Amino acid sequence: MRPNGIVTPEEIRAARDNRKALRGVYKQLLGEISAILFRHDPIGINFEENTDEYDAEAGTILTRLRAGMTAEEATAMIHAEFVLWFSCADAGPEEKYASIAAEILGAYRQHELH
C-alpha cells in the first residue's frame, strides 16, 4: 500500500496471487500432516479406509506450528492437541509423539523453504 493509502491494481493482483500460492502450500502441508498422523496412528483409529480420520487434528496442529519450534516443543504441542481432542488416557504419554513431531517438523520446514 502506498503512503497515501491507495493500492494499485498490480498490488492487488500480486496479493491475490500470493494468497492462492499460500493456500496451495498449506493445503498440501495439511495433507502431509494428516498422512503422518494416520500412518503413526497414535489413537488406534486407522482402519485403512478412513484416511481422513486425522484431518481435524492436523488442522489444529498446523495452526500452532512456527518457525524455530524445537522438537521438544512440537512434541508437547502435538501431545496436548491429542489430549484436547481425545483424552489424556487415550492420547497416552507425551514421549509417544516424539517421532510424529519430528516428521511433522520436517514437513513444515520443507514447506517453509518454498
N, C-alpha and C positions, 0 to 999 in steps of 0.2 A: 504494500500500500504506500502510496506517495504521502509526503508530509501534509499535503492539502486534503487527504482523505479520499482521493479519487483513485479507484482501481482501474487499470486499463483492461481491455478485453483480452490481451495477451496474458496478463497476470491471472485473470480468471480462468482461462483455458489451462494454464500451467498448474494452477492449484487443483483444478478438477482432474487433470491427468495424474498428478501426484497422489490424490486420494484414491483413484482407481488402482494405481500400482500398489499402494499400501494395502488396500482391501485384498488384492490378489495374493500378496505375500502373507498377510495374516490368515487368510483362508487356508492357504497351503500349510502354514505352520500349525494352525489349529488341527488340521487333519493329521499331521505328523504326531502331534502331542496325543491326540486321541488314539492313534495306532500304537504308540509306545505304551500307553496305559492298557490298552486291550491286550497287547502281547504279554505284558508283565502280569496283568490281571490281579491286582493287589486285593480285591474283594472276592474274587472267585465267581465272577458272573459271565465269564467268556464261555459261551455255548457254541462258538464257531460261526453262527449265523447272525448274531446280534452285534455286528461290528461298530455300530454307533452307540453302544452302551455307555461309553465314557465321554461322549461329546460334551455334555454339560460340565463335567469336572474339568475337561480340557479347556473349556472357555474361561472358567474362573481362574485356572492356573495361568493361562496366557495373560490375563489382565494383571496378574501380580508379578510376572517376570520383569526383571530390569537389568540394564547393563551393569556389569560389575558384581552381580549377585554371586556369592560363593556357593560351592556345592552344599555346604552345611546349611546355609540359609535356604537354598532351594529345597533341600530335603525336609527341613522343618516346615516350610510353607506348604509343600505338597501334602505332607502328612496331615497338617492342620486342615487343609481342604477336605481330605477324606474323612477326617473326624467330623467335620461340619456336615458333609453330605450323608454320611452313614452313621457311625458311632465310634467311640474310642475302641470298644471291643471289636467291632467289625474291621476297623482300619488296621488294628494291630500296632506293633511297635514302630517307632519312627525309623529305626535302622533298616527296616524292610524297604524303605523308599529311597535309599541312597543310590542304587543303580538306576532307578527310574529317574531320579533328579539329574544324574549325570547325563543320561541320554537326552532328556528334555533340554537341559542347558546347552548341550552340544548342538541340538537342532536350532535352538533360539539364537545361539551365536553365529551359526551358519547364515541364518536369515538376517541377522543384524548387519552382516558384512555386505549384503546386497542392497 
